[in-house]
Amino acid sequence: MLSQVVYETNADLIASHEVMVKNPLMVADRTEKGLLWFKFRENRTVFLLSPLGKLQVKWTDASEKRTLFRLVRNLLVAKPNEKLEIKPLKQQTWIEYPVPDSFKIYWCDGETEFVLKTSTEPKAAQKPDTPKAGNDFSADKLLQSTMERLRTNRARVRAALEELRREFRFLREPTFNEVAIKSGCLDSQLKTDLLLVGWKHADFPEAAECLARQAVNVAAWLRFRETGQLNPQLITLSREAIDNASLDAIKKAQVLLKHFPELVPTVEATELKWPDETKTLWIKVFGSEPPSPQSWTLSIDSAS
C-alpha cells in the first residue's frame, strides 16, 4: 500500500535547509522553483517542502511512515517564535485491485486505515439472488458485450499511455487529459483503466522535473563510468551523483542509456554538457527552460 500525503506546516524553509545540509545522514537540494528536496541517505523516500509550508511525501508503508515522520519532525525548524506544527492536508492511498468483498474504508483523525471485515454470517447461509429464467440469455449477452467493451477501452488506454511515455522519453508520466485525448476514451471509466495499467499520477510537476533532471545527469555519469577514465575528480563526482540518486532516477537513467543514448549529456572538463536535442525535448515535455548544467571547478591535480 502506498500513501501520498501533503502536510500543512509552519516550517522555515531556509533554516530547515541549513540544518539538513549540515546533517551527514541527509541529502538536500533546492530546486529551481524554490522547493527544498531532501531524503535520508539510506532511504528512497523523497520529501518536498515549499516556501508556503506544504510538505509532500509518498510513504511506502506504515512502518516507514512511523519511523521517518518522527525523524523529519526533528529536522524541520519552525518559523521564529512559533512551535512546529505539521498536520495532514491531503492524502491519496493506492491499494491493490481488485479488493476482496469484505474490504471497507474507515476515516479517522485525518488518516486512512484499511480494514478487512470478518463476516459473522457463513457464506453457505447467504441467499444468492435468483435471476428470472426468461432473462438469462439476454443478461449473459449484455454482460459479455460490456466486458468486451471494457477490455477494448483498456487496451486503447494502455497503448496510448505507452506511446506518450515513449514520446516523452520516459522523463515524466503523461497527464490524465493527455491520455484521454490520445486514447479517445473520455468516459468515467478512464481513471480506473489508467490505474489498472500502471499509470502514476503526479500532483507536483516540480517533483517530476527534479526527478528527470537527476536521471539525465546520472545517465551521463553512468556512461562516464563505463569509459574507464582515471580522472580522480570526475570519478569522485560520478560516485557521489550515483550514490545520492533515487532508485527511480537510476531506472530512468538506465532507460535513457539503453534506448535514447543520443539524449545523454557528455562529461566535459568542468560541466555536464546537455545535447541540444535533450534541451528541445525538455521544453516540449515540461514547458520550461532546461536546467542549468551541472558544473564544477577543475582541481589543480586534475589539470596537471
Rosetta blueprint (number, residue, H / E / L):
1 M L
2 L E
3 S E
4 Q E
5 V E
6 V E
7 Y E
8 E E
9 T E
10 N L
11 A E
12 D L
13 L H
14 I H
15 A H
16 S H
17 H H
18 E H
19 V H
20 M H
21 V H
22 K H
23 N L
24 P L
25 L L
26 M E
27 V E
28 A E
29 D E
30 R E
31 T L
32 E L
33 K L
34 G L
35 L L
36 L E
37 W E
38 F E
39 K E
40 F E
41 R L
42 E L
43 N L
44 R L
45 T L
46 V L
47 F E
48 L E
49 L E
50 S L
51 P L
52 L L
53 G L
54 K E
55 L E
56 Q E
57 V E
58 K E
59 W E
60 T L
61 D L
62 A H
63 S H
64 E H
65 K H
66 R H
67 T H
68 L H
69 F H
70 R H
71 L H
72 V H
73 R H
74 N H
75 L H
76 L L
77 V L
78 A E
79 K L
80 P L
81 N L
82 E L
83 K L
84 L L
85 E L
86 I E
87 K E
88 P E
89 L E
90 K E
91 Q E
92 Q E
93 T E
94 W E
95 I L
96 E L
97 Y L
98 P L
99 V L
100 P L
101 D L
102 S L
103 F E
104 K E
105 I E
106 Y E
107 W E
108 C E
109 D L
110 G L
111 E E
112 T E
113 E E
114 F E
115 V E
116 L E
117 K L
118 T L
119 S L
120 T L
121 E L
122 P L
123 K H
124 A H
125 A H
126 Q L
127 K L
128 P L
129 D L
130 T L
131 P L
132 K L
133 A H
134 G H
135 N H
136 D H
137 F H
138 S H
139 A H
140 D H
141 K H
142 L H
143 L H
144 Q H
145 S H
146 T H
147 M H
148 E H
149 R H
150 L H
151 R H
152 T H
153 N H
154 R H
155 A H
156 R H
157 V H
158 R H
159 A H
160 A H
161 L H
162 E H
163 E H
164 L H
165 R H
166 R H
167 E H
168 F L
169 R L
170 F L
171 L L
172 R L
173 E L
174 P L
175 T L
176 F H
177 N H
178 E H
179 V H
180 A H
181 I H
182 K H
183 S H
184 G L
185 C L
186 L L
187 D L
188 S L
189 Q L
190 L H
191 K H
192 T H
193 D H
194 L H
195 L H
196 L H
197 V L
198 G L
199 W L
200 K L
201 H L
202 A L
203 D L
204 F L
205 P H
206 E H
207 A H
208 A H
209 E H
210 C H
211 L H
212 A H
213 R H
214 Q H
215 A H
216 V H
217 N H
218 V H
219 A H
220 A H
221 W H
222 L H
223 R H
224 F H
225 R H
226 E H
227 T H
228 G L
229 Q L
230 L L
231 N L
232 P H
233 Q H
234 L H
235 I H
236 T H
237 L H
238 S H
239 R H
240 E H
241 A H
242 I H
243 D H
244 N H
245 A L
246 S L
247 L H
248 D H
249 A H
250 I H
251 K H
252 K H
253 A H
254 Q H
255 V H
256 L H
257 L H
258 K H
259 H H
260 F L
261 P H
262 E H
263 L H
264 V L
265 P L
266 T E
267 V E
268 E L
269 A L
270 T L
271 E E
272 L E
273 K E
274 W L
275 P L
276 D H
277 E H
278 T H
279 K H
280 T H
281 L H
282 W H
283 I H
284 K H
285 V H
286 F H
287 G L
288 S L
289 E L
290 P L
291 P L
292 S L
293 P L
294 Q L
295 S E
296 W L
297 T L
298 L L
299 S L
300 I H
301 D H
302 S H
303 A H
304 S L
